[in-house]
Structures are given as C-alpha cells and as structure tokens.
Amino acid sequence: MMYDLFIEPLQYQFMQRALIASVMVGVINGALGCFIILRRMAFIGDALSHAILPGVVIAFMVAGKGHFALFLGAVFAGIVTALLIGFVNRNSRIKEDSAIGVIFIGMFAFGVLLIGRLQAVHLDLQHFLFGDPLGVSPGDLYLTGIIGIVILGSITLFYKQLQLTSFDPIMATAIGMNTGMVHYFLMGILSMTIVASLQAVGIILVVAMLITPGATAYLLTERLPKMLILASLIGATAAIIGLYISYWMNYSSGAAMVIVVTLMFLITLIFAPKQGVLIKIIQRKRAQERHLNDDVLKATYQLSRDMQETNLSQIAEYLGITTHLLKNVLHKLLQKQLIMHTDDESILLTEDGKKHALKLIRSHRLWETYLTEQAGLGWEHVDEEAERLEHDLPDDIVDEIDERLGYPEHDPHGAPIPKKDGTIRETEDHPLASLHVGETGIITRVSDQIPEVLATLWNAGLIPNVQLTVTERDNGTMHVQVGEKKFTLDDKAASRVMVRKV
C-alpha cells in the first residue's frame, strides 16, 4: 500500500518533472537561505521575491515566453531593487527596513499594473503568485537545473567571502574585502533563486522556502557547513512531501510545501536537542532544582553557625519556602549524603555538604566584593546579582576573581570569605539585638538578605568596623549611638547586624 502511494504518481511525466524541480528548488533555497538568515536579510528576501515581477513582465513583453529572457528580466529587476534600496538608505534619513518596504511595494505594484493594463502580457497571475509545479515544462526544468548549478557553484566558489561577511563584516572590511560587492553578488544569486522557484511555489510563497529550511537548520547546529547541508535536506524533504500531499489530496502544491516546511520548523523548535523549547524547559527546571538544593545547603550552614542547630521550620522560614517543598529537597540531599538528621530532628551537614556549602559561599561573597569594588554597585544590591551568578561559575573563574581582588578576607558586608581549600575564619560575634543598654560592640558583619534594611544601615553609617553603644531599648526598637550621632533601629534591622562585644 505504502509502495503504491509513492510509486503510482511517478508513472506520469508531469509528476516526474515536478518532483525533480521541487527537489532542486528545496536544495537551492535551503542552501542560500542559510546566508540570508545569518545576515538577517529575511525581509529583503521577501522584497526581492515581489520586486522581480516587473522585470519578468517586461521580459515577456519583449521576448515572449523565452525562459532565458524571463530569467534575465528577473535578475535585472532584483539587482535594480537592491541598488535602489541601498541608494535610499544612504541618501536619506530612511532606515533600511523602511527603504525595503517602499521600494519592493512600488516595484510589485508596477508589475501588477503592467499585467493589468498591457494587452501583450498574458501571464497566469495565480500560477505566478502561488506556483504550479505540476505544470513544469522541460524548458522550466532545464532552466531550474542550470540556475541550481550556478547558485551552488557560486556558494562553493565564494564560500569564504560569504561566510566572513555574514559573521564579521567589520573584519571583512578591515582585511580589504569589498563587502558591498559581496552584498550585490548575493542579491544577484538571490534573484536567480527566486526565478528558479517561480514555477514550483510562486513569488508569494518562495520566501518561506527560502527562510524556513535555514531557520530550522539554525536550531539544529552551530556550524555553517552542517547548517548548509541540513537546510538543503530539509528544503528537499518538504518539497517532496508537499508535492505528494498536493497530488493525493488535490491541494495547492506550493502551499502544501510551505505548510510541511513550517511544521518541520515548529517540531524542531519544540524538540531540538540543544535549542528546543522542551529541552530549555527541562534545563530551566533542573537549574531551579539545583539552585534550590544549593540554597538549602547554604542556609543550613548559616543557621547552624548562628544557632548551633537547625530544623525544618527554621530553614523554611530563612529561605521563604514551604515546608513541603523543603522536605522534597532535603530528601534528595539526604540521598546524596550531603545532610543528615539527628535524633531530635535537627538537620546537619555532612563533611561533603559543608564543603559544597562553603564553595557556594566563597563564590557568592567574592562576587559581592567584585561587584562592589570593581563594578561600583551599591552594597544593598550586590546580593541578588551574586545569588544569580554563584551557582553556575566554574572554579577557575572564581579563583581568577579571588586573585584579581587580592585574596580578600571579608565581603562588603563583613562576612568572612572561605579560602580555596575550604577553610573559613569565622568571627565570634552576636546579633546586635542581644546587647543590653550600656553595652558597646563593633559591627563585624551585616546580613545581606534584605536590600531595604541594608540601605537603611548604609545610610546610617552602620557598616562593618564601626563601634556603637546601646543607649536605650523600647518595645520593638533599639537606640544606638555612633560617635555623636544617635540612631533608632527596629528589631528587624537590629537582628541583621552582628557585633563583637567590647
């Protein structure tokens, strides 16, 4: 049954010619479309596909249905369009996209006007716009084959020039390459490609066959040679499938090809192994889980340092997450032997867990120091940025930052920075809220979790190494004196300041 589906249509010569022409169109458009994608010229490709209409009509008026004459007329119109777009862009305030819109609409309208007003022109406008591969003649087939050989040969011969001007036009200009000439050369072979595609998909749908295979291949690879091959295969495959669909279901051949290649793009967009939407969702979810695991280890270390022991509710409150979510995370960490439970349900880090936590803390605090000292970022804002960067930085980058900063011992908030070997010199300090009236302390560090509190403390000058004295305590507030200045702090701010008693 399946064999008959593929073989039966090929008993007709028109289907054989249509199949060969469609495959050639798919390969040509796929290969050239890669450079159109890389140079961000999709719009100009659409413009040229419309703008060649007056060239084809005038050639038909002058030389009749000669294939070579139509070919020359289309190429000439494409080059004139490219020159006009460049002229308008260089000699006016109009940007290139606006210039493209103005010129190609004008050229297309001129072509339609010629078809509608001149009796000498008897083109089938519907087939010209939407294609008819089933009507491919031997002459059309020869023309498409010749154009295909010229285009693929040109891409092979001038591959280096096209590659360099697509990826780095500034470098190409610096080494003396005529980027303008390469651009107009590309416009010329683009016009030829559109001519080769007219019979198969028409000028309206040719832009899809030109852009979509290259865009699909771009999602699958980062290497240009592989991209060219994949785009050509995708274009040819879509052309074959679309042609068979049109034969068996009596649909428009050009539209069927475009629908197939569009579906191939959408499937690739979702399931591509590196750039697909699905893999990105999976990677994002895994990254979120990994970051949460890291945050739980860090929180356990911090809380165990400040309170000697930690439990489920304390960690959940510290991180602002639900106990249900925390239980799932702790279960995974327990399986990895990064934490352990005690008899009284306290949560402790194993040696491996402590090493991992200190590694994260080192990366975080070094980034805070770097952003404050080198980037000039306010100390109340560096915690959030460092939190984002700490999870994914390789060790060699962290070591380089440490070396560049001169191996600092404390971050901007006064917290000690662990060494590369995993050791940390913790300070003997206490929360400011634990001081009684009349007691004096020197600020050792300030918690960096709440930016609003950090900004308040910074504006008040309550930063590491500043000495203060508690002068009064009310319900929920604490009054402190720094030199001749007096400040009032609520319990929330006072609990975030760590001091060494004097």
N, C-alpha and C positions, 0 to 999 in steps of 0.2 A: 504493500500500500504506500509506504513512505517513498519507495523507489519510484513508483509511478508519479507521485506528486512532483518529484524533481526532474524526471526524465521526459514526461509527456510534453511539457511546454517546449522543450528543445527540439521537437520534431518540426517546428516552424522556423523558417529562416529569419523572420522578423524578430522572433524571441532570441535567437542566437545572436543577431546583431545587437539587440537591446541589451542582452546580458554582457557582451564584450564591452559595449560603450559604457554601460553603468559601472562596471568594474574599473575601467580606465578613469572615469570621472571620479570615483571614490578614492582611487590611489592618488591622482593628481591633486585633488582638493585637500586630501588629508596631509600630504607632504608639504604643500605650500602653506596650508593653514597654520602649521606649527610656527612659522616665522611671523605670520600675521598676529597670532596670539602673543608671542614673545615681544613683539614691537607695539602691542596694544593698538592695533590698527583695524579692529573688527568693524568699526563704524565706516572707515574708508573703504573696506572691502564691500560692505553693503552699498556704499555710494557708487563705486565703480560698476557694480552689477546692474545698477539702474542707468548710470550715465552713458553706457555704451549704446543704448537704444538709438539715439540719433545717428551714430556712426554706422550702425547696421542698416538703418533705413536708407540713408544717403547712398551707401554702397549698393544696396538693392536697386535703387533708382538708376544708378549709373551703369552697373554691370549685370543687373538681373540676379538670378539665384546662384551665381558662381560662388562656390564655397570659399575660395581664396580671397575673393573680393569682400565677402562678408567678414572674413577674418581680419583683413587689413582695416576695414572700416571700424570694427570694434576696438582693435588695438589702438588705432589712431585716436578714437574718441576717449579711450581710457587714459592715454598719455596727456591729451589736451585737458581732461578733467583734473588730473594730478597737478599739472602746471598751473592751472587756474586757481586751484586751492592754495598752492604754495604762494602764488602771486598775491592773492587777497590776504593771506596770513602775514606776509612780510611787509605789505604796504598799507596796512590799516590797523586799527585797534581791535579788529575782529579776531577772536581766538580760532584755533584750527577747527574745533568741533563745529562752531557756527559757520565757518567758511565751507566746510564739507556739506553741511545741511543746505546752505544757499545754492552752491554750485550743482550738486547732484540732483536736487529737486528741479532746478532750472533746466538741466540737460535732459532729464527724463520727460519733463513736460514738453520740451521742444520735440523730442522723438514721438510722443503721443500725438502732438499737433501735426507732424508730418504724416503720420499714418492716417489720421482722420481727414485731412484736407487734400492730400495729393492722390489723384486717381491712379497714378502709376504704381502705387505701392499696394500690394495685395498680400500682406503678411497675415498669417493666422495669429492674431494678438494673444489669444488664450494659450496656444501652444508656446508662443514666445515667452509669455509670463510664467507659465506653470510647467512647461516641458511636456514632451511626449516621446519617451524612449522607444515605444513600440513602433514609432514612425521613422526610426533611424534608417537612413539610406546607406548604401555602400560608400557614397561620397562623404556623408557625415562621419562614417566610421573611419575612413582614411584620414580625414581632417583631424578628428579627435586623437587618433594614433600618432600623427605627426606632431601635433601640439604637445601631447603627453611626453613624447621622446625629447622634444626641445626643452620642456619645463624641467623634467627630471634630470636631463643633461646639464641644464643651467644651474640647478641646485647643487649637483655634484661638482661642477667645474668651479663655481664661485661660493662653495660651502664656507670657507674660512671668512670671506668678506661678509657674507650674510650672518654668520654666527657672531662675529666680533661686533658688527654694527647693531645687532639685536640685543646683545648683552651689555656692551660698554661702548656706546657711540663716542664718548669723550676720548677714550683710549684710542679708538679707531682714527679719530681726527688728529690726535697727537702724533701718531706714527705716520701721518701723511696720507691716510686713506680718504678718498673722495666719497664721503657719506651721502652727499646729495645725489651723486651718480648712482650709487647703490640703491638709494631710495627709488629713483625713477626707473631703474632697471627692474626692481621688484614690482613697481606699478605696471610695467610693461608685461611681465610674465603673469601678473595677476589678471590683467585684461585678457590675455590668451587663455588662461584657465577658465575664465567666465565664458568665453566663446566656446570652449570645449564642452562646457556643462549646459549650454543653452538647450540642446535637444533633449537632454535627459531630465533636467529639473527646472529649467527656465530661470529667468533673471530674478524672480521674486524669491525662490527657494534656494538658489545657489549659495547664498550667504550661510545657510545652515550647514550645507555640506562642506563649506569652506572653513567654518569656525568650529562646529561641534566635534568632529573627529579629533582635531588638535587639542581642544579643551579637555576632551575625555582622556587622551593620552597624557596630557599635562598632569592629570590627577594620579596617574599610574607610575610615572617615572620622573626623575630629575635630570636625566642625561638626554641631550639633544639627539644623538644618533638613534637611541632606542625610542625616543618620542616620535621621530620621523617614521620609523618602521611601524610602530603601534598605530599611529594616526592613519597611515595608508591602509593597514589591515582593517581597522575599524570602518573607514570610509567604504572600502570594497565590500565588507561583510554587510553593512547597512544597505548598500546598493543592491546586492543580490537578494537579500531577504525582502526588501521593499518591492523589488520587481516581481518576485513570486507572489507576494500578497496582492499586488495590483492585478496580476493575471488571474488568480483563483477567485478573488473577491470583487473584481471589477471596480477597483478604486483607482484614483489618480496615481500614476507611478511616482511622480516627483514628490507628492505629498506623503505617499507611503514610505519612501526612502527617508524623508526628513523625520517622520514620526519614529521610525525604527532607530535612527541615529540619536534622536533625542532621548528615547527610552534607554538606550545604551549609556548615554551620559548620566541620566538620573540614577540608574543602577550603580554605575561606577561611583557617582557622588556619595551614595549611601554605603557601598560595600568596599571601596578601595582600601587596600591593606594598610596604607600609610596616611592618606589624606581623606579617607572616607568619613562621613558623618558618624557612622556607627562606631568605628574604632576610636574616634575622638571622644565620643560619649563614654566609651569604656575606659579610655585612658584618663579622662577627667574624673570619673568615679573612683578609679584606682588611686589617682593622685590625692583626691579628697580623703580617702580612707587612710592613705599613708601619712598625710599631714595630720590627721586626727590622732593616729597612733603616736606620732612624734610629739604632739601637743600633750597627750596624756602622760607620756614618759617625762617630759619637761615639768609638767605640773606636779607630778608625784615627787620628783626630785626637789622642786622648790618648796613644796609643802612639808616634806619630810625634814628639810633643813630648818624651816622656821618653826614647825610644831612637833618635830620628832617622830610623829606618826600620822598616817593619813588613812581616811576611809572613803567609801564610795560617795557619800553626800558631800564631803569636803572637796573632792576633786571635781565633781559635777558642778558645784557652785562656783569654784575657781574658774572653770572653763566656760560656764554659762550654757551647759548642755543638759539633756535629760539623763536621769539615772539609767533608763532603759538603753539608751544609745551607749552610755558609758560601759554598761555590763557587756555589751557585744564587743566593744573594743578591748576590754580587759580580758575577755575570753580568748581573743586572738593573741594578745600579748602573753597570756599565760601559756598558750600552746608554743609560742616562740621562745619561752623560758626567759622573758625579759622582766617579768614581775613574779611575785609570789605572795600568797596570803598567809597571815599569821593566825593563831588560834582565836584572837579577838577581832578577826575580820579586818585588821589593818592591811594596807596594801604597801608592799615594799618592793624596791627594785633589786633585781639580781645584779651581779657584777657586770654582766653583759648589758643589762638595761641601764645601769649607771653610766657605763662608757658611752652608750648611744645618746643618753640624755646630755652628758657633758659635751659631746661632739656637736649636738644641735645648739646648745647654749653658747659654745665658743663661736660658732658661725654667726649666730644671732647678734651677739654682743660686739663682735668685730665689725659686722656690717653697720650696727648702730654708730660705732666710733668712726667708721669711714664716712658714712653719710653726714655726720655732724662736722667732722674736721675737714674733709676733702670736698664734699658737695655743698656745705653750708646750710644743711637742712636743720630746722629747729628741733631741739631735743624732744619736744612733745609730739613730733610727727614721725620720728625715725623708727619707732617700734613696729608700726603697721607695715612699713616697707621692708624692714628686716625680717619680719614674720613671713612675708611672702617669699623672700629670697633664700632663707636659711635651709629649706628642705631640699632644694634641687642643685645646690652648688657643689661641684666636685672638690675633693680635698685639696688639690693643687691650687685652685683659685683662692680658697680660704687661707692657705699657707702664704700665698703671694700677698694677700691683703694684710696679713699679720706682719710680714716683713716690711711692707711699704709703710705701715703705721709705726714701725719701730718697736714691735712687740709690746703693746700697751698692756698694763696690768688691770685697768678698770675701764668700763664703758662710760659714756657720758652721764649715766645715772648713778655712777659709783659702784656698780656691781662688778665683782671680780671676773676676769676673763680666764677661762680654763686654758692651760697650756696644751701644746700639741700632743704631749704624752698622756693627756687625760687627767693630770693633777690640777687642783684648784686651791687657791689660798683663800679660804673663807674667813670673813671677819666676824669678830664677836660683837654683834650688835643686837639691838632690841627695838621694837616698834616705839615710835615717839609717844604713842598713846599710853605706854606703860610707865612713863616718867611721872613723878609726883610733883606737886608745886614746890618750887625752890630748887629742883634738880636741874643739872646742866648736862648737855650732851653735844657731841659733834656729829653732824649728819654724815653717815657713811654711804648710804645709797637711797634712791627713791624708786619706788615701783613704777614701771613704765606701762602699766596696763590701761590706764585711763588718761587719755590725752588732756581732757578738761582739767583734771587735778594737776597734771604736770605743768600745764600752762599757768595755773594759779600759783604753784610753788615757785616756778621760774620767775614770774613777775614779782613775787615777794622776796626773791633772793635766797630762798630756802633750797640750796643746792649742796652737793657733797663738799665736805671740809668746812662748812660754815658752823660756828658754835652758837647754840641758842640756850635759853633758860626758860623753864616753865614758870610763869608768873601767876596764873590763875586758871581754875577749871570750873566750868559751869556744866549744866546738863547738856551733853552733846557737843560742847565746844571746849577748846583749849586755847589759852592766851600765852604766847611766847614772845620773848624779847631777843632781838639780834642787834647787838650794839645799842644804839639809842632808839632803834625802831621797834615797834610792837605790832604783832600780827595776831589775828584770830583765825583758828582752823577748826573745821568741824571734824567729827570722829572719822569720817571717810578719808579726809586728807591726812589726818594725823596717823591713821593706820598704815598709810602708804609710805611714810617716812621712817627709815631705820637710822638709829643713832647709837653711838658708843658713849656710854656714861662717863662723865668726868668726875 
